[in-house]
Amino acid sequence: MTGRLRGPTGRYGGRSAQERQAERRRRFLDAALQLFGDTPGYRATTVAALSEAAGLSTRQFYEEFRTLEDVLADLHLQVNGWAEEAVLAAATATEGRPLGERADAIFRAYAGNVTADPRRIRITFVEIIGVSPRLEEQRLARRSRWVDLICDEAAAAVTRGEATRSDHRLAAAAFIGSVNGLLHDWSAGWVDATLDEVVDELVRQLLSILRPLEGDS
């Protein structure tokens, strides 16, 4: 198949074709969050099963997507987008506050958003892994955005005299790996700690990277 089937145009039931298309895509993504993020998982889901879960037809699926991989790609971006919105809101709310307060608020917002639904964790840290070079590139690109955010925070903290001047990119990349691994292990029940304790540890690690010669307060 070289492209998606074309859907109907014009208004129907008081909604435009664009509105109906957006609703269909939302229903497919909602169904994918359930099937990919829980049971049976991305690799065991079929187009027919996803369409049935969405309450739509396979023809409607192919009007919106080419493959199930396209759905997973969109869902991965959506889940990351939710987390990024939460982080940016926390960053805005703590504008001008000391580094320790900002770091705590930002990572509490991220952890709270990602762990609010175990299916989001599975999409972000499990189902996306090893699917294809294309999705691996997307996963690494999203991780790079989180590294950039930490580097931006570090640069601002250096300007305020709250962090040590350094090239923080390597440390930030290592830290993001720790964030992903720890949150995944916590959600799987492999870490005997509360979410608050997990976030406290992540904030401690971040501050030790940014200002290794100072205390955490």
Backbone bond lengths (Angstrom), bond angles and torsions (degrees), N, CA, C in turn:
res aa  C-N    CA-C-N  psi(-1)  N-CA   C-N-CA  omega(-1)  CA-C   N-CA-C  phi
1 M - - - 1.470 - - 1.525 109.07 -
2 T 1.314 117.94 125.33 1.454 121.44 -174.86 1.503 113.08 -90.57
3 G 1.307 118.50 -13.15 1.456 119.82 -179.72 1.496 110.90 -169.23
4 R 1.302 115.96 174.55 1.461 120.60 179.90 1.521 110.30 -74.35
5 L 1.318 115.64 151.31 1.460 120.41 171.15 1.510 109.29 -67.91
6 R 1.283 117.23 149.96 1.461 121.25 -179.79 1.516 109.74 -85.96
7 G 1.321 115.23 132.38 1.446 121.18 177.79 1.515 111.26 -86.57
8 P 1.322 116.94 172.31 1.460 120.78 -179.88 1.522 111.72 -69.89
9 T 1.302 115.21 154.82 1.460 120.70 177.18 1.518 109.40 -114.28
10 G 1.345 116.86 173.28 1.454 120.78 179.96 1.522 112.30 87.63
11 R 1.350 116.00 178.10 1.451 121.51 -177.53 1.523 110.03 -94.20
12 Y 1.337 115.21 144.95 1.457 121.35 177.81 1.516 107.60 -150.43
13 G 1.350 115.55 128.94 1.461 118.45 -179.00 1.510 113.25 62.97
14 G 1.338 117.42 27.53 1.456 120.88 178.74 1.512 114.33 81.40
15 R 1.343 118.55 3.18 1.459 121.68 -179.38 1.516 110.21 -119.84
16 S 1.328 115.74 145.11 1.458 120.74 179.40 1.523 109.93 -75.87
17 A 1.326 116.21 166.67 1.463 120.93 177.11 1.522 110.72 -60.03
18 Q 1.338 116.48 -38.05 1.457 120.30 179.54 1.530 111.31 -65.69
19 E 1.317 116.74 -39.12 1.465 120.07 178.22 1.522 111.36 -67.19
20 R 1.311 116.70 -39.80 1.467 119.98 178.21 1.521 110.85 -66.87
21 Q 1.326 116.12 -38.54 1.451 119.75 178.25 1.533 110.85 -64.28
22 A 1.328 116.46 -43.27 1.456 119.97 179.09 1.524 110.73 -62.12
23 E 1.327 116.58 -39.05 1.462 120.57 178.39 1.524 111.07 -65.23
24 R 1.319 117.59 -41.35 1.466 120.61 178.55 1.524 110.70 -63.22
25 R 1.321 116.09 -45.53 1.469 119.00 -179.73 1.517 110.28 -62.06
26 R 1.337 117.37 -40.82 1.463 120.20 178.84 1.521 110.60 -61.13
27 R 1.330 116.96 -42.39 1.464 120.14 -179.27 1.520 111.46 -66.21
28 F 1.338 117.13 -38.95 1.464 119.41 176.98 1.536 110.52 -65.57
29 L 1.328 116.87 -41.52 1.463 119.40 -179.46 1.524 111.41 -69.31
30 D 1.327 117.45 -37.56 1.465 120.22 175.90 1.528 110.79 -61.88
31 A 1.335 115.83 -42.60 1.463 119.88 178.34 1.524 110.77 -66.67
32 A 1.322 116.48 -37.59 1.461 120.32 179.37 1.521 111.33 -66.77
33 L 1.321 117.03 -37.27 1.460 119.55 177.25 1.524 110.07 -58.86
34 Q 1.323 116.50 -39.40 1.458 120.42 179.60 1.529 111.68 -72.37
35 L 1.324 117.22 -48.95 1.467 120.00 -174.34 1.534 112.37 -76.42
36 F 1.326 117.02 -42.52 1.465 119.82 179.42 1.529 110.91 -74.72
37 G 1.330 116.06 -37.96 1.458 120.28 -174.15 1.512 114.13 -86.75
38 D 1.320 117.09 -6.60 1.467 120.23 179.64 1.522 107.86 -134.30
39 T 1.303 116.68 -112.67 1.464 121.02 -179.54 1.530 109.42 -116.51
40 P 1.323 117.78 131.03 1.475 128.81 14.76 1.516 115.15 -97.42
41 G 1.347 119.58 0.62 1.457 122.15 -173.91 1.516 111.00 95.53
42 Y 1.337 115.54 163.13 1.465 121.21 -175.04 1.522 112.25 -58.51
43 R 1.316 117.64 -48.57 1.463 121.40 -172.13 1.523 113.17 -68.04
44 A 1.313 118.19 -20.62 1.458 121.18 -179.36 1.520 112.80 -103.70
45 T 1.330 117.50 4.31 1.465 121.48 179.98 1.521 110.05 -93.30
46 T 1.310 116.81 139.86 1.460 122.51 176.14 1.522 110.09 -107.85
47 V 1.311 115.77 163.46 1.463 120.48 176.04 1.522 109.92 -59.64
48 A 1.333 116.86 -40.93 1.465 120.50 -179.75 1.527 110.96 -63.49
49 A 1.335 117.40 -42.58 1.463 120.69 -179.54 1.523 111.02 -66.60
50 L 1.322 117.04 -41.40 1.463 120.38 179.20 1.521 110.46 -65.00
51 S 1.316 116.78 -42.82 1.467 120.90 -179.99 1.523 110.34 -63.11
52 E 1.316 116.46 -42.49 1.461 119.95 178.79 1.522 110.94 -63.17
53 A 1.345 117.15 -42.71 1.463 120.55 179.61 1.526 111.25 -64.70
54 A 1.326 116.73 -31.69 1.465 121.29 179.13 1.518 112.09 -81.83
55 G 1.333 117.34 -11.01 1.458 120.99 -176.59 1.510 112.37 72.52
56 L 1.334 115.39 29.71 1.457 121.22 -178.32 1.528 108.89 -129.48
57 S 1.315 116.51 174.53 1.457 121.23 -178.03 1.526 110.57 -95.82
58 T 1.335 115.60 162.40 1.460 119.10 175.63 1.527 110.62 -65.81
59 R 1.317 117.57 -31.37 1.461 119.12 175.67 1.528 109.86 -61.25
60 Q 1.315 117.09 -42.80 1.465 120.04 178.37 1.530 110.81 -65.12
61 F 1.337 116.49 -33.73 1.463 118.72 175.09 1.522 110.26 -57.52
62 Y 1.333 116.08 -49.49 1.466 119.48 -175.92 1.531 112.69 -74.36
63 E 1.315 117.41 -11.05 1.468 120.01 170.01 1.525 110.71 -74.82
64 E 1.352 116.89 -23.43 1.465 121.15 -175.94 1.531 113.37 -106.57
65 F 1.333 117.32 -33.68 1.462 121.28 -173.80 1.522 110.24 -136.16
66 R 1.320 115.96 156.70 1.456 120.35 173.41 1.526 111.06 -87.91
67 T 1.330 116.15 -43.76 1.460 120.98 -175.39 1.524 109.80 -141.77
68 L 1.332 116.28 168.34 1.467 120.98 173.72 1.519 111.10 -64.57
69 E 1.320 116.85 -28.81 1.464 119.40 177.16 1.524 110.82 -62.05
70 D 1.333 116.95 -36.16 1.467 120.26 176.24 1.527 110.89 -61.70
71 V 1.330 116.09 -38.79 1.465 120.04 178.35 1.524 110.09 -65.05
72 L 1.330 116.98 -46.21 1.464 120.56 179.32 1.520 110.86 -61.13
73 A 1.330 116.87 -39.59 1.467 120.29 178.87 1.520 110.77 -61.81
74 D 1.328 116.69 -46.63 1.467 120.21 179.20 1.527 111.01 -64.88
75 L 1.325 116.82 -39.82 1.456 120.23 -178.87 1.522 110.96 -66.80
76 H 1.305 117.35 -40.71 1.470 121.66 177.24 1.525 110.74 -59.91
77 L 1.326 116.58 -44.05 1.465 119.96 177.92 1.524 111.21 -65.76
78 Q 1.327 117.05 -37.99 1.460 120.66 179.54 1.524 111.27 -64.30
79 V 1.320 117.39 -45.95 1.461 121.13 -179.94 1.520 110.71 -62.95
80 N 1.325 116.29 -43.41 1.464 119.83 177.03 1.518 111.29 -65.07
81 G 1.327 116.18 -35.54 1.461 120.18 178.65 1.518 112.10 -64.20
82 W 1.324 117.24 -40.19 1.463 120.57 176.60 1.527 110.72 -60.12
83 A 1.327 116.29 -44.72 1.460 119.97 -179.74 1.525 111.14 -65.45
84 E 1.324 116.11 -40.00 1.461 119.59 -179.74 1.528 110.96 -65.76
85 E 1.317 117.61 -39.32 1.466 120.42 176.74 1.525 110.71 -60.21
86 A 1.338 117.66 -42.36 1.463 121.53 179.66 1.524 110.66 -64.24
87 V 1.328 116.36 -41.08 1.469 121.01 -179.21 1.528 110.56 -66.72
88 L 1.324 116.96 -45.54 1.467 119.79 -178.49 1.526 111.04 -65.58
89 A 1.341 117.05 -34.79 1.463 119.81 176.39 1.523 110.52 -64.33
90 A 1.338 116.77 -41.25 1.469 120.46 178.99 1.523 110.58 -67.09
91 A 1.321 116.54 -38.79 1.461 120.32 179.09 1.525 110.69 -64.67
92 T 1.323 116.30 -41.30 1.465 120.37 178.53 1.523 111.00 -65.37
93 A 1.326 116.63 -41.30 1.461 121.16 -177.96 1.525 112.21 -67.12
94 T 1.339 117.53 -23.57 1.467 120.50 -178.33 1.528 111.93 -110.06
95 E 1.318 116.05 19.30 1.470 120.23 178.77 1.528 109.77 -54.37
96 G 1.348 116.06 129.93 1.453 121.39 178.24 1.515 114.67 83.78
97 R 1.317 118.27 -4.10 1.460 121.39 179.34 1.530 110.04 -82.57
98 P 1.338 118.27 161.42 1.464 121.09 178.66 1.520 112.04 -59.09
99 L 1.319 115.57 156.31 1.458 121.89 -175.87 1.526 112.23 -55.07
100 G 1.331 116.70 -43.62 1.460 119.63 -178.49 1.516 112.58 -59.58
101 E 1.327 116.77 -41.83 1.465 120.84 179.09 1.526 111.23 -66.92
102 R 1.328 116.21 -41.94 1.465 119.73 -179.62 1.523 110.95 -65.50
103 A 1.319 116.20 -45.13 1.468 119.66 -179.83 1.520 110.55 -60.70
104 D 1.323 116.88 -43.07 1.455 120.85 -179.94 1.526 111.01 -62.93
105 A 1.324 116.40 -45.92 1.464 120.37 -178.35 1.526 111.35 -65.85
106 I 1.329 116.80 -42.36 1.457 121.03 -177.06 1.525 111.47 -64.89
107 F 1.328 116.46 -46.89 1.460 117.70 -176.44 1.512 112.76 -78.98
108 R 1.317 116.93 -24.46 1.462 118.61 172.83 1.540 109.28 -68.69
109 A 1.339 116.24 -38.20 1.463 119.80 177.50 1.525 110.92 -65.64
110 Y 1.334 116.59 -43.57 1.466 119.82 179.91 1.521 111.19 -63.84
111 A 1.313 116.20 -50.64 1.463 120.14 -177.80 1.521 110.79 -62.78
112 G 1.317 116.77 -41.32 1.453 120.44 -179.53 1.516 112.06 -63.04
113 N 1.339 116.19 -39.74 1.466 119.59 -179.31 1.518 111.44 -70.73
114 V 1.320 117.10 -47.54 1.468 120.71 -175.66 1.523 111.32 -66.59
115 T 1.334 116.59 -39.59 1.468 119.25 -175.92 1.524 112.62 -88.27
116 A 1.323 118.03 -3.02 1.468 120.39 179.08 1.521 111.40 -62.53
117 D 1.313 116.79 -25.06 1.465 122.42 -179.60 1.526 107.37 -139.29
118 P 1.325 119.82 112.08 1.465 121.87 -179.31 1.525 113.10 -55.20
119 R 1.316 117.50 -25.11 1.457 119.89 179.39 1.525 111.20 -66.60
120 R 1.325 116.80 -31.44 1.463 119.74 178.16 1.520 110.33 -66.49
121 I 1.323 116.65 -39.88 1.459 120.24 178.90 1.516 110.22 -62.74
122 R 1.330 116.42 -43.38 1.468 119.54 -178.99 1.516 111.37 -64.52
123 I 1.324 117.42 -40.51 1.463 119.99 177.97 1.519 110.19 -63.17
124 T 1.327 117.42 -45.29 1.462 122.73 -173.86 1.513 113.04 -72.78
125 F 1.330 117.24 -40.87 1.456 120.58 -169.26 1.526 114.63 -110.85
126 V 1.340 118.34 -10.53 1.467 119.53 -174.74 1.524 111.57 -124.69
127 E 1.337 117.33 -63.07 1.464 120.61 -170.73 1.524 113.28 -64.86
128 I 1.311 117.91 -28.87 1.461 121.49 -176.79 1.521 112.16 -75.82
129 I 1.338 117.45 -18.93 1.461 121.81 -173.30 1.527 111.10 -73.58
130 G 1.330 115.94 130.39 1.450 121.78 170.73 1.518 116.58 72.49
131 V 1.314 118.22 13.52 1.467 120.15 -177.84 1.525 111.14 -72.90
132 S 1.323 116.23 -49.74 1.459 120.46 -177.84 1.524 108.62 -166.52
133 P 1.345 117.91 160.45 1.467 119.76 175.26 1.531 112.14 -56.61
134 R 1.313 116.17 -36.64 1.466 119.83 -179.73 1.520 111.40 -61.32
135 L 1.336 117.51 -47.43 1.458 119.89 -178.72 1.521 111.72 -73.55
136 E 1.331 117.09 -28.73 1.462 118.48 174.91 1.524 109.98 -66.11
137 E 1.315 116.57 -39.04 1.469 120.44 176.45 1.531 110.17 -62.88
138 Q 1.327 116.25 -41.89 1.467 119.66 178.59 1.521 111.03 -64.88
139 R 1.334 117.16 -42.83 1.468 120.78 -179.91 1.528 110.76 -60.90
140 L 1.326 116.19 -44.54 1.459 119.99 -179.07 1.530 111.12 -69.23
141 A 1.335 116.48 -33.44 1.463 119.55 177.28 1.523 110.66 -65.06
142 R 1.335 116.70 -41.08 1.465 119.55 177.83 1.527 110.67 -66.95
143 R 1.316 117.06 -39.30 1.458 119.27 176.88 1.527 110.37 -61.95
144 S 1.333 115.90 -38.36 1.463 120.05 179.16 1.524 111.21 -61.84
145 R 1.328 117.45 -33.98 1.471 120.50 177.33 1.523 110.62 -63.10
146 W 1.338 116.72 -39.37 1.464 119.55 177.81 1.531 110.98 -68.30
147 V 1.317 116.76 -37.61 1.466 120.21 175.77 1.524 110.02 -62.41
148 D 1.328 116.58 -43.37 1.466 120.38 178.13 1.523 111.06 -59.80
149 L 1.331 116.76 -40.42 1.463 119.82 -179.82 1.521 110.85 -61.57
150 I 1.323 117.03 -44.16 1.463 120.62 179.16 1.526 110.42 -64.78
151 C 1.333 116.59 -41.95 1.461 119.66 179.38 1.528 111.38 -63.79
152 D 1.322 116.84 -37.93 1.469 120.59 177.21 1.533 110.41 -64.22
153 E 1.333 116.27 -43.44 1.461 120.18 177.52 1.527 110.43 -62.57
154 A 1.327 115.75 -40.53 1.465 120.09 179.80 1.524 110.96 -63.98
155 A 1.335 116.52 -43.72 1.466 120.23 -179.81 1.517 110.90 -62.47
156 A 1.337 116.93 -41.51 1.460 120.30 178.74 1.524 110.46 -65.70
157 A 1.333 116.54 -38.82 1.464 120.12 179.52 1.523 111.32 -67.47
158 V 1.333 117.25 -35.75 1.461 120.91 175.74 1.525 110.08 -62.17
159 T 1.325 116.26 -44.56 1.468 121.16 179.56 1.524 111.11 -60.24
160 R 1.330 116.58 -37.12 1.469 120.60 178.70 1.518 112.81 -80.59
161 G 1.326 117.81 -4.14 1.461 121.35 -178.77 1.516 113.09 79.86
162 E 1.352 117.42 19.47 1.458 121.08 -177.86 1.521 113.70 -100.15
163 A 1.327 117.60 -9.02 1.459 120.88 -177.37 1.517 109.61 -138.18
164 T 1.320 115.34 156.03 1.453 121.73 179.44 1.523 110.39 -75.95
165 R 1.335 117.07 135.00 1.460 120.75 179.35 1.520 109.75 -69.14
166 S 1.309 116.28 125.16 1.459 121.36 -177.25 1.527 108.70 -168.59
167 D 1.332 116.22 167.30 1.455 120.68 169.22 1.521 106.25 -84.89
168 H 1.310 117.05 104.12 1.450 121.71 -171.79 1.535 113.71 -88.23
169 R 1.335 118.46 -0.29 1.461 119.33 -170.47 1.528 112.41 -64.37
170 L 1.310 118.02 -43.96 1.461 119.67 -178.79 1.529 110.55 -64.02
171 A 1.325 115.65 -45.63 1.464 119.70 179.04 1.526 111.08 -63.60
172 A 1.331 116.22 -37.70 1.470 119.99 179.47 1.522 110.86 -65.52
173 A 1.332 116.79 -40.49 1.463 119.93 178.62 1.528 110.69 -63.44
174 A 1.332 116.39 -41.83 1.463 119.89 177.97 1.528 110.65 -65.10
175 F 1.319 115.52 -38.10 1.463 119.71 -179.84 1.526 111.46 -65.55
176 I 1.332 117.61 -41.98 1.463 120.49 178.65 1.523 110.28 -61.18
177 G 1.326 116.90 -37.59 1.460 119.61 174.92 1.513 111.48 -60.28
178 S 1.336 116.65 -39.92 1.466 120.97 177.61 1.527 111.41 -65.76
179 V 1.328 116.67 -41.17 1.463 121.09 178.47 1.530 110.24 -59.34
180 N 1.317 115.89 -51.29 1.467 119.93 -177.81 1.520 111.51 -62.30
181 G 1.334 116.16 -45.64 1.458 119.77 -178.39 1.510 112.75 -65.10
182 L 1.329 116.86 -43.76 1.459 119.91 -177.24 1.521 111.60 -68.78
183 L 1.330 117.18 -42.08 1.469 119.20 179.52 1.526 111.30 -66.74
184 H 1.327 116.86 -39.21 1.466 119.01 176.57 1.524 111.18 -63.07
185 D 1.327 116.64 -46.44 1.468 119.92 -178.43 1.525 111.18 -65.67
186 W 1.327 116.36 -36.84 1.468 119.53 178.25 1.527 109.89 -64.59
187 S 1.333 116.15 -45.01 1.468 119.37 -177.79 1.522 111.18 -65.70
188 A 1.342 117.45 -28.24 1.461 121.54 179.72 1.530 112.20 -83.05
189 G 1.337 116.72 -2.44 1.457 120.09 178.96 1.505 114.18 84.05
190 W 1.334 116.87 14.92 1.462 120.47 -177.81 1.524 112.61 -92.23
191 V 1.320 117.70 -5.29 1.464 122.05 179.93 1.523 108.27 -119.64
192 D 1.318 116.44 120.39 1.464 121.41 -178.21 1.524 109.26 -86.18
193 A 1.310 115.86 81.79 1.467 121.57 -178.45 1.517 108.20 -162.03
194 T 1.323 115.71 159.71 1.461 120.36 173.06 1.520 108.70 -81.40
195 L 1.334 116.55 164.68 1.455 119.59 177.72 1.522 110.39 -63.50
196 D 1.324 117.55 -37.50 1.461 119.86 177.03 1.531 111.16 -60.05
197 E 1.318 116.64 -40.65 1.470 120.10 178.80 1.523 111.18 -66.84
198 V 1.325 116.42 -37.11 1.465 120.22 176.97 1.523 110.08 -63.33
199 V 1.336 116.91 -46.36 1.467 120.29 179.88 1.520 110.39 -64.44
200 D 1.327 117.65 -41.11 1.465 120.31 177.68 1.525 111.06 -56.86
201 E 1.325 116.53 -42.05 1.466 120.18 179.49 1.526 111.37 -66.45
202 L 1.334 116.91 -40.78 1.459 120.16 178.92 1.533 111.09 -64.27
203 V 1.316 116.79 -42.22 1.466 120.13 178.83 1.526 110.12 -64.44
204 R 1.338 116.44 -41.35 1.465 119.79 178.05 1.522 110.61 -59.40
205 Q 1.341 116.56 -43.58 1.460 120.35 179.51 1.521 111.27 -63.57
206 L 1.329 116.50 -43.36 1.460 119.75 -179.04 1.521 111.10 -62.54
207 L 1.323 117.11 -46.01 1.457 119.98 -178.68 1.524 111.34 -65.64
208 S 1.329 117.22 -33.08 1.465 119.66 178.10 1.522 111.00 -68.26
209 I 1.338 116.79 -27.67 1.459 120.93 175.89 1.524 110.98 -73.98
210 L 1.324 115.87 -42.67 1.463 120.40 -173.24 1.521 113.37 -79.09
211 R 1.318 116.83 -32.66 1.467 119.63 -178.76 1.528 109.87 -139.95
212 P 1.334 116.92 71.64 1.457 120.99 -172.39 1.522 114.67 -65.78
213 L 1.340 117.64 -17.90 1.453 119.36 -178.97 1.513 113.26 -97.69
214 E 1.333 117.28 4.37 1.444 121.90 -176.59 1.517 110.63 -120.53
215 G 1.335 115.84 169.02 1.459 120.54 173.80 1.503 110.76 -76.46
216 D 1.321 115.39 174.91 1.447 120.30 -177.50 1.524 113.58 -85.95
217 S 1.292 118.75 -8.22 1.456 120.63 -176.59 1.508 111.05 -95.36
